[in-house]
Amino acid sequence: MMNNTIELIAARAINTPANSPNEAQNVLKIANDSDVAAHGQELASAEVVELHFPAFTDGRAFSQAIQLRKRLAFKGDIRATGDVLVDQIVQMQRSGFTSAVLREDQSLEHATKLLSHYTDFYQGDVANQPAFAVGKLA
């Protein structure tokens, strides 16, 4: 369910069976160079879609997340994995990601603080209309 929040997961949490974010979930891993629309049948039963960032400079997973939310109306968890930096968390949230596994050297506390810096955006995103379209500009 899309709710415009993002769950942050420390990299070390995925290495322990008790805390595994994949435990008891139907997880679909989509390759970074894959067309997400080609996974239509698998998406119908997936609870979680993992999109991988092979490098922080490779933004294809952002486009995949937007396509999943806007064009394919996927309502489940979209999880960022790979080279996930705290600097990208707000953009991930605005692109439709609902969880992110931070790279091991990234601070969970710092990422959480970054999410509270901005409460409103001028531009629209996958969950919100632009501020000018809803009368927030005065």
Backbone torsions as a table, in degrees:
resi	resn	phi	psi	omega
1	MET	NA	126.7	-179.7
2	MET	-77.4	124.3	-179.2
3	ASN	-138.6	17.0	175.6
4	ASN	61.7	25.5	170.7
5	THR	-123.6	162.2	-179.9
6	ILE	-131.2	131.7	177.2
7	GLU	-88.7	127.4	179.1
8	LEU	-98.2	131.7	-177.2
9	ILE	-122.0	125.2	176.9
10	ALA	-69.7	142.4	-178.4
11	ALA	-55.8	-36.7	-177.8
12	ARG	-67.6	-22.4	-179.7
13	ALA	-68.1	-28.2	-178.2
14	ILE	-79.9	-8.3	179.9
15	ASN	-92.4	-2.4	179.2
16	THR	-113.7	125.7	-175.9
17	PRO	-54.2	-36.8	-177.3
18	ALA	-67.7	-28.5	-177.0
19	ASN	-105.7	9.3	-174.5
20	SER	-59.9	123.5	179.0
21	PRO	-69.9	-10.2	179.7
22	ASN	-96.6	-5.0	-175.4
23	GLU	-63.2	128.9	175.5
24	ALA	58.5	31.5	177.1
25	GLN	-127.6	150.4	174.3
26	ASN	-87.4	100.4	-173.9
27	VAL	-102.7	129.0	175.0
28	LEU	-110.9	117.8	177.8
29	LYS	-97.0	122.3	-179.2
30	ILE	-110.2	126.4	-179.3
31	ALA	-63.1	150.9	-177.4
32	ASN	-60.8	-29.6	-178.0
33	ASP	-101.4	16.4	-176.6
34	SER	-95.5	148.4	173.1
35	ASP	-81.7	115.3	-175.7
36	VAL	-64.9	-29.5	179.6
37	ALA	-64.4	-25.2	179.5
38	ALA	-71.3	-8.4	-178.6
39	HIS	-102.5	24.1	-175.5
40	GLY	-50.4	-48.7	-179.4
41	GLN	-62.9	-44.3	-179.1
42	GLU	-68.0	-34.6	-179.8
43	LEU	-63.8	-32.2	-177.6
44	ALA	-60.1	-31.3	-178.1
45	SER	-108.3	-1.9	-177.6
46	ALA	-79.0	137.0	172.4
47	GLU	-92.6	-33.0	-177.4
48	VAL	-131.9	135.3	171.2
49	VAL	-115.8	122.0	177.1
50	GLU	-95.9	125.9	175.5
51	LEU	-114.2	131.6	-170.7
52	HIS	-103.5	135.0	172.1
53	PHE	-102.1	101.6	-179.7
54	PRO	-67.8	-27.7	176.0
55	ALA	-149.9	149.4	-177.5
56	PHE	-64.5	-18.2	179.2
57	THR	-85.3	-4.1	-178.4
58	ASP	-101.3	106.3	-173.7
59	GLY	-97.1	13.9	-178.3
60	ARG	-59.6	-31.7	179.8
61	ALA	-65.5	-28.7	174.6
62	PHE	-61.5	-47.0	179.5
63	SER	-63.5	-38.9	178.8
64	GLN	-63.9	-41.5	179.9
65	ALA	-63.9	-43.2	178.6
66	ILE	-62.8	-42.6	179.2
67	GLN	-63.3	-41.5	178.2
68	LEU	-59.9	-44.5	-177.3
69	ARG	-74.6	-51.2	-170.7
70	LYS	-82.5	-47.7	-174.7
71	ARG	-87.9	-36.4	-175.1
72	LEU	-102.6	-3.0	176.8
73	ALA	53.1	37.4	177.4
74	PHE	-70.0	128.2	-175.6
75	LYS	-105.1	-8.0	-177.1
76	GLY	-80.2	-167.2	-179.3
77	ASP	-77.9	126.7	170.3
78	ILE	-107.6	117.1	-172.7
79	ARG	-110.4	130.2	175.2
80	ALA	-88.1	132.6	176.3
81	THR	-132.5	167.7	176.6
82	GLY	99.3	-134.1	-175.9
83	ASP	-85.2	67.9	-175.5
84	VAL	-95.2	117.1	-179.3
85	LEU	-105.2	152.4	180.0
86	VAL	-61.1	-30.8	-179.5
87	ASP	-61.9	-20.7	-176.0
88	GLN	-97.6	-5.9	-171.6
89	ILE	-60.6	-45.3	-178.9
90	VAL	-63.2	-44.2	179.0
91	GLN	-64.6	-36.5	176.6
92	MET	-61.4	-46.3	179.4
93	GLN	-59.4	-44.2	-178.1
94	ARG	-71.0	-20.5	179.7
95	SER	-89.6	-6.5	176.1
96	GLY	114.5	-3.1	176.6
97	PHE	-68.3	142.3	177.5
98	THR	-116.5	-7.2	172.4
99	SER	-152.9	155.2	-179.3
100	ALA	-146.7	131.4	174.9
101	VAL	-94.5	109.6	-177.1
102	LEU	-69.3	146.1	173.5
103	ARG	-58.6	149.1	-172.3
104	GLU	-54.6	-33.8	-177.7
105	ASP	-88.2	8.7	-178.9
106	GLN	-98.5	143.9	-176.0
107	SER	-89.0	122.0	176.9
108	LEU	-62.6	-39.9	-179.6
109	GLU	-64.8	-43.2	179.6
110	HIS	-65.2	-42.0	179.0
111	ALA	-61.5	-41.1	179.0
112	THR	-62.7	-41.0	177.9
113	LYS	-63.0	-41.1	-178.9
114	LEU	-61.2	-32.9	-179.7
115	LEU	-67.0	-21.8	-178.4
116	SER	-95.5	-2.7	-177.7
117	HIS	-66.2	-38.9	-175.9
118	TYR	-122.2	130.8	179.3
119	THR	-107.7	-17.4	-178.7
120	ASP	-139.3	150.4	179.7
121	PHE	-132.7	143.7	177.2
122	TYR	-69.1	-43.9	-178.9
123	GLN	-79.1	151.7	174.1
124	GLY	-78.0	168.1	175.8
125	ASP	-143.6	-165.4	-175.9
126	VAL	-67.0	-21.2	-176.8
127	ALA	-110.3	-18.0	-173.1
128	ASN	-131.3	146.7	174.3
129	GLN	-76.4	160.5	176.0
130	PRO	-61.6	150.8	-178.1
131	ALA	-57.1	-38.0	-178.3
132	PHE	-68.4	-22.8	-178.7
133	ALA	-81.5	-17.8	-178.0
134	VAL	-115.6	15.3	174.4
135	GLY	72.3	27.4	-179.9
136	LYS	-85.4	-7.2	179.5
137	LEU	-93.4	123.0	179.8
138	ALA	-139.3	NA	NA
